[in-house]
Amino acid sequence: MTSAVPSDFRLTGCRQAADQGLQHVRRQIEALERAVAEEPGLAFDLARLLVESACRTILSERGGGNWKNHDLPKLFRETTSRISFVPANAEADPAAQQGLKKTLQGLGTAIHGICELRNHCGFASHGKEEASPQLEAVQALLAASAADAIVGFLYRSHRQESGFAPALLKYEELESFNCWIDDAHEILRVFGFEFRPSEVLFHLDPAGYRNQLAEYEAGNENG
């Protein structure tokens, strides 16, 4: 019997986003790829988490707005409202704008579908009085592929938008986050000098620092 999941199945859109700056979701990507074939119920939870992580990172990098308590559908709408998806050479073309608007509405519908599948069929969904139906790898593959398309498109558009620059982060204004990093890692000692791990990450890998900050903030909100 042929497997419903190709042996070389990869979340290519998500992996490209990770290469472009969304590094902190690599474990989520790998976990979702495994879950599709091995634990389909968990795939719905991970697909939702992956899209949410991408949206929160994009919004964090762009700065401003009151979105931190949004659920996933609202996060998606907020994210798409911040990005200009129409290229400059098509801004005066109503047909192009209408077609893109409908495509984004379709992605929004996919987001709702993923959330409903997660809530009703997810491995780690909210407790229910009755047992949930057990979906299989072919349905998990659909949810994973939808999440892959959404994350890849959103993050690529976010990074490629002309004139975009991430909001400037100030190290001294993020002391609670810096202490969280420092508590998890040892002080770096070189000859007689000591360096805070958070400060090293901030200066040597700004993108990694920003991505960890987005994950830290999301964890505090969900916790």
VOZA-980186 format. One record per residue: x, y, z of N, C-alpha, C in turn; residue in three letters. Coordinates in steps of 0.001 Angstrom, whole numbers, padded with zeros to 6 digits, always signed. Layout:
XYZXYZXYZALA ...
END
This chain:
+000843-001192+000000+000000+000000+000000+000883+001250+000000MET +000610+002193-000911+001407+003403-001028+001109+004356+000123THR +002152+004929+000720+001968+005869+001815+001324+007151+001316SER +000453+007765+002160-000195+009020+001799+000787+010183+001833ALA +001921+010009+002511+002909+011076+002640+004162+010689+001864VAL +004603+011521+000906+005830+011215+000161+007010+011077+001102PRO +007906+010161+000804+009059+009922+001676+009972+011138+001763SER +009940+012005+000730+010794+013196+000724+010003+014458+001060ASP +008874+014308+001763+008033+015454+002100+008803+016471+002948PHE +008793+017719+002489+009434+018810+003206+008556+020054+003124ARG +008594+020849+004166+007882+022123+004179+008813+023161+003541LEU +008795+023215+002231+009782+024034+001515+009596+025529+001770THR +008340+025983+001821+008099+027401+002081+008579+027805+003457GLY +008303+026968+004450+008738+027248+005819+010254+027200+005939CYS +010870+026248+005267+012330+026129+005336+013000+027337+004674ARG +012424+027840+003593+012967+029046+002970+012824+030245+003895GLN +011674+030328+004597+011468+031412+005558+012489+031331+006682ALA +012776+030115+007151+013777+029933+008201+015150+030396+007721ALA +015478+030109+006470+016763+030533+005919+016849+032052+005793ASP +015698+032702+005609+015663+034157+005429+015613+034918+006749GLN +015440+034235+007864+015418+034949+009134+014510+034362+010190GLY +013673+033417+009813+012730+032828+010764+013352+031586+011406LEU +014594+031757+011889+015367+030602+012344+014738+029862+013511GLN +014052+030575+014402+013593+029954+015634+012463+028948+015436HIS +011922+028822+014211+010842+027853+013990+011347+026553+013367VAL +012648+026385+013253+013175+025178+012601+012706+023905+013305ARG +012699+023908+014631+012252+022714+015345+010769+022451+015104ARG +009982+023509+015027+008561+023351+014718+008375+022748+013328GLN +009186+023209+012380+009118+022694+011009+009436+021194+010997ILE +010533+020822+011620+010936+019417+011643+009909+018553+012365GLU +009345+019088+013454+008335+018327+014203+007078+018120+013369ALA +006661+019136+012623+005471+019007+011778+005708+018019+010645LEU +006884+018046+010048+007194+017100+008981+007107+015662+009486GLU +007601+015420+010688+007531+014072+011253+006097+013695+011620ARG +005366+014656+012192+004023+014365+012690+003060+013982+011580ALA +003222+014541+010398+002307+014246+009292+002193+012745+009068VAL +003314+012055+009110+003309+010615+008873+003164+009804+010151ALA +003754+010298+011259+003836+009480+012467+002742+009763+013497GLU +002262+011009+013578+001257+011386+014574+000335+012444+013969GLU -000563+012042+013046-001392+013009+012321-002151+013981+013212PRO -002655+013525+014368-003392+014422+015250-002555+015591+015718GLY -001265+015351+015981-000368+016403+016429-000067+017405+015318LEU -000184+016975+014070+000133+017853+012939-000755+019090+012911ALA -002004+018967+013336-002911+020116+013314-002492+021161+014349PHE -002056+020698+015519-001552+021621+016538-000299+022338+016039ASP +000606+021576+015430+001870+022154+014981+001686+023085+013797LEU +000746+022760+012904+000478+023638+011756-000012+024992+012241ALA -000918+024968+013204-001430+026210+013780-000313+026992+014457ARG +000512+026307+015239+001604+026953+015957+002602+027600+015005LEU +002884+026931+013895+003855+027431+012934+003374+028733+012288LEU +002097+028772+011894+001544+029990+011289+001530+031119+012320VAL +001143+030794+013551+001106+031811+014605+002502+032364+014878GLU +003509+031508+014925+004882+031956+015159+005336+032911+014063SER +005017+032591+012812+005399+033449+011691+004719+034808+011791ALA +003422+034815+012083+002687+036080+012183+003238+036937+013315CYS +003485+036338+014465+003991+037098+015612+005395+037649+015334ARG +006214+036891+014644+007552+037369+014316+007480+038550+013358THR +006642+038447+012338+006494+039536+011367+006002+040799+012064ILE +004979+040672+012903+004437+041836+013594+005454+042425+014563LEU +006217+041572+015219+007247+042052+016137+008329+042813+015380SER +008733+042310+014234+009765+042966+013451+009290+044297+012888GLU +008004+044408+012611+007471+045653+012054+007144+046667+013145ARG +006905+046199+014351+006690+047103+015469+005328+047777+015454GLY +004911+048240+016638+003658+048984+016764+002444+048078+016765GLY +001298+048667+017129+000045+047916+017097-000231+047179+018390GLY -001499+046873+018601-001922+046153+019803-002468+044793+019391ASN -001573+043859+019114-001951+042564+018547-001573+041382+019435TRP -000933+041607+020558-000320+040517+021311-001316+039534+021906LYS -002562+039950+022095-003569+039043+022646-004506+038478+021583ASN -004179+038700+020324-005033+038215+019230-004965+036694+019112HIS -006082+036093+018697-006046+034689+018308-005491+034607+016889ASP -005325+033406+016366-004647+033258+015083-005363+033955+013920LEU -006692+033808+013746-007334+034527+012635-007115+036036+012692PRO -007179+036623+013888-006947+038059+014026-005480+038400+013769LYS -004580+037528+014219-003158+037742+013937-002897+037754+012435LEU -003539+036833+011727-003357+036758+010276-003871+038032+009607PHE -005055+038499+010010-005601+039724+009418-004705+040921+009719ARG -004211+040987+010953-003315+042090+011323-002029+042030+010503GLU -001498+040834+010317-000260+040670+009553-000451+041083+008100THR -001517+040618+007476-001736+040956+006065-002051+042434+005876THR -002583+043081+006921-002876+044512+006797-001608+045358+006842SER -000509+044772+007328+000751+045520+007467+001668+045374+006242ARG +001354+044438+005359+002234+044145+004226+001573+044585+002924ILE +002346+045238+002068+001850+045603+000739+002183+044462-000216SER +001156+043698-000604+001389+042515-001427+001411+042807-002924PHE +000846+043944-003325+000754+044261-004756+002046+044938-005210VAL +002756+044390-006209+003968+045035-006703+003659+046383-007342PRO +004657+047247-007376+004458+048609-007862+003887+048643-009275ALA +004303+047717-010132+003836+047741-011521+002410+047241-011687ASN +001781+046801-010591+000398+046320-010679-000551+047121-009801ALA -000054+048194-009173-000886+048966-008252-002066+049633-008949GLU -001916+049937-010231-002987+050605-010969-003877+049611-011707ALA -003691+048334-011467-004461+047303-012164-005521+046733-011217ASP -006786+047143-011358-007838+046677-010446-008012+045163-010466PRO -007858+044552-011640-008034+043105-011742-006973+042368-010928ALA -005743+042862-010992-004662+042244-010231-004911+042395-008735ALA -005335+043579-008327-005601+043811-006908-006756+042946-006409GLN -007806+042824-007236-008955+042021-006838-008584+040542-006737GLN -007797+040070-007689-007366+038674-007659-006525+038368-006439GLY -005619+039289-006087-004785+039086-004913-005615+039141-003640LEU -006597+040032-003607-007477+040129-002442-008218+038819-002221LYS -008716+038220-003298-009435+036956-003185-008498+035833-002724LYS -007250+035863-003211-006280+034851-002801-006000+034955-001311THR -005842+036187-000806-005605+036392+000623-006812+035958+001450LEU -008019+036194+000918-009222+035734+001610-009243+034214+001681GLN -008762+033572+000615-008675+032114+000620-007699+031609+001667GLY -006566+032314+001816-005608+031931+002857-006215+032126+004244LEU -007010+033203+004397-007692+033424+005665-008662+032297+005984GLY -009358+031820+004964-010270+030685+005147-009487+029439+005553THR -008311+029246+004945-007456+028106+005309-007022+028204+006770ALA -006739+029425+007230-006368+029635+008631-007494+029174+009553ILE -008731+029577+009233-009879+029163+010042-010012+027640+010035HIS -009788+027032+008874-009886+025581+008777-008862+024879+009645GLY -007630+025385+009632-006581+024795+010459-006942+024911+011937ILE -007463+026087+012330-007845+026281+013736-008968+025336+014148CYS -009953+025156+013264-011066+024264+013584-010610+022816+013676GLU -009724+022414+012767-009193+021052+012826-008386+020851+014100LEU -007599+021846+014456-006808+021748+015671-007709+021645+016894ARG -008755+022488+016956-009639+022492+018119-010448+021202+018253ASN -010795+020598+017112-011668+019427+017155-010913+018104+017052HIS -009789+018123+016311-009093+016861+016038-007637+016853+016494CYS -007162+017968+017027-005755+018055+017396-005393+017161+018568GLY -004159+016732+018571-003640+015857+019631-003619+016586+020971PHE -003277+017882+020934-003144+018658+022179-004229+019715+022295ALA -005375+019493+021654-006459+020463+021688-007141+020464+023048SER -008061+021404+023224-008740+021554+024510-009540+020291+024850HIS -009651+019999+026144-010376+018813+026579-011839+018844+026171GLY -012360+017665+025835-013748+017556+025390-014402+016403+026118LYS -015736+016426+026134-016475+015352+026788-016478+014085+025943GLU -016431+014251+024616-016468+013104+023718-015148+012971+022973GLU -014835+011767+022581-013600+011525+021836-013679+012179+020460ALA -012551+012741+020010-012494+013377+018700-012302+012332+017615SER -012773+012617+016394-012514+011689+015288-011026+011667+014973PRO -010511+010509+014635-009101+010363+014336-008861+010535+012837GLN -008242+011642+012469-007910+011857+011070-006573+011184+010764LEU -006290+011025+009484-005115+010268+009074-004106+011160+008374GLU -003039+010526+007881-001919+011273+007315-002334+012144+006141ALA -003286+011706+005336-003665+012492+004165-004301+013815+004579VAL -005095+013824+005675-005669+015076+006163-004592+015937+006836GLN -003685+015287+007561-002582+016023+008187-001701+016679+007131ALA -001513+015986+006016-000716+016525+004919-001356+017790+004361LEU -002691+017812+004274-003400+018998+003796-003142+020184+004728LEU -003284+019978+006039-003064+021063+007003-001615+021552+006962ALA -000674+020618+006885+000743+020992+006841+001076+021759+005568ALA +000529+021329+004446+000803+021998+003172+000202+023402+003149SER -000989+023550+003741-001614+024877+003816-000770+025807+004678ALA -000315+025312+005845+000535+026127+006719+001831+026500+006010ALA +002392+025565+005251+003636+025815+004529+003465+026933+003505ASP +002369+026888+002746+002111+027919+001738+001927+029284+002394ALA +001187+029316+003507+000902+030583+004188+002175+031192+004772ILE +002944+030389+005507+004159+030897+006141+005169+031350+005091VAL +005377+030537+004068+006330+030893+003030+005964+032185+002332GLY +004677+032337+001978+004224+033533+001267+004314+034775+002153PHE +003834+034668+003394+003835+035827+004286+005250+036316+004573LEU +006142+035390+004936+007476+035832+005336+008287+036327+004139TYR +008109+035682+003005+008812+036145+001805+008341+037550+001421ARG +007028+037785+001476+006486+039109+001154+006963+040148+002160SER +006982+039759+003410+007437+040645+004486+008876+041095+004269HIS +009755+040152+003926+011174+040480+003778+011481+041206+002472ARG +010687+040944+001439+010998+041500+000126+010304+042829-000152GLN +009410+043226+000749+008702+044482+000495+009681+045645+000402GLU +009548+046427-000629+010465+047539-000866+010410+048551+000274SER +011578+048937+000771+011663+049976+001783+011442+049490+003194GLY +011195+048184+003379+010955+047700+004738+012252+047643+005535PHE +012171+048063+006789+013289+047937+007730+012720+047575+009087ALA +013228+046540+009751+012714+046164+011069+012832+047307+012065PRO +011918+047336+013015+011976+048344+014063+013278+048199+014850ALA +013866+049323+015208+015132+049314+015927+014922+048817+017359LEU +015690+047803+017750+015633+047301+019116+016733+047959+019938LEU +016407+048293+021194+017383+048868+022100+017643+047870+023219LYS +018883+047429+023308+019257+046378+024253+018863+046719+025681TYR +019112+047939+026099+018875+048332+027486+017390+048388+027848GLU +016500+048384+026855+015062+048439+027120+014430+047049+027220GLU +015237+045998+027101+014716+044630+027093+015359+043802+028205LEU +015455+044383+029393+016210+043757+030471+015616+042418+030914GLU +014280+042306+030976+013689+041041+031416+014016+039915+030435SER +013975+040225+029138+014336+039240+028124+015823+038914+028199PHE +016650+039944+028401+018091+039722+028506+018432+038840+029705ASN +017740+039067+030817+017974+038236+032005+017547+036792+031757CYS +016483+036616+030981+016014+035269+030640+017080+034521+029842TRP +017707+035202+028895+018792+034596+028120+019982+034289+029032ILE +020346+035259+029866+021517+035096+030729+021334+033958+031731ASP +020097+033774+032208+019831+032685+033159+019966+031316+032507ASP +019761+031264+031189+019796+029983+030472+021186+029632+029956ALA +022115+030594+030014+023449+030357+029458+024514+030922+030400HIS +025692+030361+030323+026786+030793+031189+027433+032070+030665GLU +027962+032846+031596+028715+034040+031237+029905+033634+030356ILE +030158+034412+029306+031295+034142+028429+032531+034859+028981LEU +033582+034105+029235+034812+034666+029786+035944+034541+028775ARG +036564+035680+028474+037711+035719+027556+038832+036471+028263VAL +039936+035757+028570+041014+036308+029389+040402+036813+030698PHE +040464+038043+031011+039897+038510+032278+038562+039195+032111GLY +037997+039133+030903+036768+039877+030624+035559+038945+030652PHE +034429+039490+031092+033188+038738+031122+032144+039428+030239GLU +031382+038597+029507+030360+039122+028606+029035+038412+028853PHE +027945+039181+028902+026620+038593+029079+026215+037865+027794ARG +025653+036658+027884+025202+035944+026675+024209+036764+025850PRO +023303+037481+026523+022312+038280+025807+022981+039380+024991SER +024017+039983+025543+024710+041061+024849+025479+040535+023643GLU +026079+039349+023813+026798+038729+022693+025830+038430+021548VAL +024664+037836+021877+023678+037519+020844+023161+038787+020172LEU +022890+039825+020957+022356+041075+020423+023290+041685+019381PHE +024580+041684+019660+025531+042351+018770+026022+041465+017628HIS +026145+040145+017878+026709+039270+016848+025664+038649+015930LEU +024436+038500+016420+023383+037905+015595+022063+038640+015862ASP +021909+039860+015348+020698+040645+015610+019419+039944+015184PRO +019458+039242+014046+018259+038548+013577+017881+037420+014529ALA +018882+036674+015002+018620+035605+015961+018073+036153+017269GLY +018611+037285+017720+018126+037927+018942+016664+038330+018772TYR +016331+038917+017633+014967+039371+017380+013997+038187+017317ARG +014412+037120+016683+013543+035944+016573+013312+035290+017936ASN +014355+035213+018755+014197+034672+020101+013277+035559+020943GLN +013354+036867+020719+012483+037794+021433+011021+037545+021079LEU +010751+037322+019784+009377+037053+019352+008849+035777+019992ALA +009703+034747+020062+009297+033484+020673+009080+033648+022180GLU +009939+034430+022817+009838+034694+024256+008518+035416+024572TYR +008195+036429+023782+006960+037195+024008+005729+036333+023770GLU +005775+035497+022725+004648+034611+022451+004457+033606+023582ALA +005566+033099+024130+005477+032143+025230+004891+032763+026483GLY +005230+034005+026760+004690+034698+027934+003199+034938+027798ASN +002756+035256+026559+001324+035498+026340+000519+034222+026453GLU +001083+033125+025916+000351+031847+025934+000411+031188+027297ASN +001451+031548+028101+001589+030944+029409+000703+031594+030440GLY 
END
